[in-house]
Amino acid sequence: MRTTELIKEIQNLPLQKRIYVIEKTIHLIRKQEDSAQMRNAADALFSDYKSDKELTIFTDIDFENFYEAR
């Protein structure tokens, strides 16, 4: 479906349904943008985490058993 056809279809919807379509669309755009930003940040820091021991020092204990003191 072309953009102009899609807009015409949305214009034919009742007001509440148009608002719903807009809200869902904005939510999906934000979710995709957040995912993209997180992916870009992870990619940008990947080499740092591979080479900088200061950033990964606590991963040495990841597989040790953890017991909460009470």
N, C-alpha and C positions, 0 to 999 in steps of 0.2 A: 504494500500500500504506500502510495506517495504521501509526502508531508502535507500537501494541500488537501488531499482526500481525507487524511487523518484529522486535520483541523476542522474540516466541514462536518465530519462525523461527531467530533467532540462538541461542536456548536449545536448540534441537534439534540444533545443530551439535556436532561433537566439540570438545573443549577446544582443541586446536591451531588449528582453524579459527575459533573464537570469538576467540581471542587475535589471530589475523591480522586479523580484521574490526575489532577494536578499535584495533589499531595503525594500520591504514590510515586509519580514520576520524579518529583523533587527528592523524595526519600531514596529512591534507587540511584539517582545521580550522586547524592551525597555519600551513599554507601560505596559506590564504585570509586569515587574520588578518594575517600578515606583509605580504601584498600590499596589504591595506586600509590598514595603517599606513604603508607606503611611499607609497601614493597620497595619503593625507591629508597626509603630510609634504611631498610635492612640491607639492600644492595650496596648503599654507600658506606655502611659500616662493616660490611663483611670482612674486608681485608684487615681492618683494625682488630676485629675480634680473633682473627686467625693468627695475628702476629704480636699483639700487645698482651703480655701476661698480666698486666694490671687489670685488664678488663675481664679476664677469664679465670682469675685466681680462685674463685669460689666453685668453679666447675669441678675442681679436683675432688671435692667432697660430695658431689651429686649422687653417687651410688652408695654412699655409706648409709647405714641405718640411722634413723633419726628418732630419738626418744625425747618426748617433751618432759621437762622437769616440772614437778608439781610441788 
